[in-house]
Amino acid sequence: MPKINLLEKHISELIAAGEVVERPASVLKELVENSIDAGATIITVEIKNGGISYMRITDNGCGIDPDDVPLAFLRHATSKIKNGEDLNSISTLGFRGEALAAISSVARVEMLTKTLTADNGTHYKIEGGTEIQNVPSGCPNGTTIIIKDIFYNTPARMKFLKKDVSEANACAGVIDRIALSHPEISFKFIRDGKQTLSTNGDGNLKNTAYSVLGRELSNSLIDANGEIGGVKVNGLICKPVFCKPTRNNQYTFLNGRLVRSGTVIAAVEQAYKNSAMIGKFPSFVLYLSVPFETVDVNVHPAKTEVRFSDEKRIFDCVYSAVKNALAMGDTRPEIKPQTPVFNKFERMTTQEFKQTYIETGSKSTQTDDVKKVEVYNKPTVEKPKPVLNPFIKLESPLPEAVETYISPKDKSEDVKVDVIKKDEYTPKTDINVDIVKSELEPELLPVYLIGEAFNTYIVVQMGDSVFMIDKHAAHERILFNSLKDNIKVEVQSLLTPVTVVLSKNEYNTILDNLELLSKSGFEIDDFGNSALVVRSVPATLIGEDISSLISEISLSLQKSGKVELEIAENLYHTVACKAAIKAGTKISSTEMLELAKKVLYSKEIMYCPHGRPVAFEIKRKELEKMFGRIQ
C-alpha cells in the first residue's frame, strides 16, 4: 500500500479553495453574503476584467475587531457556530469559515475594516495564504475587501476561466440574485467603471424586481402569499401569458438563501398547468420561510441545494399560494399597438400646408421681374366611403339599425332573445352579424357584438375596451372547467355501439380508468382481447371518430403521472379539445354573444387548457393613440 502523507498547509488550502473558489463569481457570492451577515444595509461591488484582475466589496456592516482580523482568514474560523447543536439552526448565509481562507490562498487579498466603537480600523494584507501586513488604519465603519489577481499562483486553474465578458456576466448574475433575496439592502454593481445595477433598499420587492429584471417582466408580476403548517411563502409570480421558453427567471430563496429546489419548481409549474402554454415556463421570485431545524442547507459545498424534512408540506404551500395568486391577480392580456409617428403637417388644412411649403427661388433667368415659385402640395389620396358594417351589402339606402335586446331573468337560465325591428327592411348579409345590446344587471357592463374575423375570432365591445376572443379556445376552456368541476355531462347513447381494438398498453390504460371515463360521460365495456365496446359518449362529441378518440384518450392518460388529479385533468383536456367549436366553424350571432359574455364575465376563463390566451383586450385609449387622436 502506498505510504500516506500529511499534506502541507498551503497544498491543503489550495484543495479547499477548489470547493469554494471556482471563478470570480463564486468569490463575490461568498464575500457579499458575509457582508449581509454583518448587518450591512448598503453594499457596493466593483469588478474589472470580469473580476479576474480586480474585485472590491464595500459594506457598512459591523466590521471586525483588530484582534479577530487574522483569525478570519484561518480555515474553519467562524463567529456563527460554537457547538454541534448550532448546525441544526443555522440562520446565516455563511457559517463554515472557509471562504476567506480559500480565497486568500489563490489571490492577493486586502481588507480595510472598522467597528462602530473602535477609534481606528485595520489594514490587513494576505497573499497566497501568507500574511503580508496588519496595521492600524483610518477607515470608515464597515468592511472593504479587495481581491486582485485571482489564481495568480495556480496557472492551471486560470486557463479554465472564460472570457472577461462571460466572467463579468456571471458576477452580475450573482449580484442580481442576491439583490432579489434582500430587497431591504441597497446594492450597487460597477462593471469596468460603469454602474449597471442600483437598488434603493426600501424593502419593496417590486421595486427591486424592476431594477434587476427590467420593466417588461417586473410589470407582469403579481403577488403570491400563503402559509401551511409553519411554512410561509411570499413573493412574485408572472402572469401566464408572460411565461418564457426557459427557466432562467426562476428564483427561490429559503430563509434568505438562494437555493435550487425541485419541489418548489414542480409545485409552481403544476399550479400553472392549463394556464401556461406548453413549452413555456413561469418566472417567479419566491421566499420560503421554514423552521431551521426542518431543512438541511449543508448538502452542497456552495449551499445551493437543500433537503426538506417534509417535502409534501412545502409542495402544498407553494402550490396553493401560486394557484390563489393566479385566480386573484391575473388579468386579460392587453394589446398595445405601436403608436405611429405622425407628421404634424398632415393635420393642417390645404391652405396652411401650401403656405408652409412655398419657397421663393432666385430671380428667373428669363426676366428679373418674375420670381420662381414652387408649391409642394400634399399628395391627394381619395378618402374611402364610410362603411357602417363591413359584412353588410346594401342594395338601398341604410335604414334605421336593427337592435336586439337581451334581458336575462336569471343568470343560470338560458337567455331568450326578442328581436324588435324598427321597420320591415332586412339587409342581405354574407355573415349573420347583428349589433347586439345587452341590458344586464347594474354590476355587469353590457357586451356589444361587433362581428367575427376569419370565422375564428369574435370581436366585441365592453366598456372602454374592444376584445378579440378565440372561440375554440374559449369553448374548450368552458368545457374543461365543467368537467373539472364535476358539472353533470350530457350523455348521448350511440345508436350502434362502436367496437374499438387497441394496443395492449392502450387497452390496459382505458380499463384502469373506466370509473374516471364514466364520470366524464363515456360508457365503455370490456370486450376482451384488447377490444372495448363504446356505448355512449358526451353529447358534444357526437360526430367524432370514436376509435381515434378512445386511442387518443388512452395515449393522453399514459402521459400522465401517478397523481390522480393530473390523470383526470389530462382526460378532461383531451375531451374538451375534441368537443369544442372548431376554428372556421360558423355560429350564430347569439351564440357568439353568449360565448363572449361567458368569457368576459368569468375570471376563470383566461386561458385554454393548452395555456393559450382566450381573449385579448385593446383599450380605447390605445386605439386613439394609434389613430393620433390623443398623444
Protein Blocks (a to p, Z undefined) as FASTA:
>chain_A
ZZdddddfklmmmmmmmmmmmbfklmmmmmmmmmmmnopabdcdddeehhlmoccdddfb
ebjafklmmmmmpghiafkbfbfklmmmccbfbfnlpmmmmmmmmcccddddddfkbmbd
cddddeehiafbdcdddddedjddddehehklmmklmmmpccfklmmmmmmmmmmmmmmm
mmmbccdddeehiafbdcehlopaklmmmmmnomklmmmpccddddeehiacedddddfk
lpcfbfklcccdeehiacddfklmmmmmmmmgokacghiacdddddddddfklpcfklbf
nlpaccdfblmlmmmmmmmmmmmmmmmmpccdddddddddddfklmpcfklmmmmmpccd
dddfkbmkbccdddddddddddddddfblkbccfbdcddddddddddfbfkbccdddddd
fbfbdcddfbdcddddddddfklccdddfbdehhlaccddehjbdcdddfklmmmmmmmm
mmmnopacdddddfbacdddddfklmmmmmmmmmmmmmnopacddebjhiacdfbdcfkl
goiafklmmmmmmmmmmmpcfbfklmmmmmmmmmmmmmpccehiacdfklmmmmmmmmmm
pcklmbcfkopafbdcddfklmmmmnomaZZ
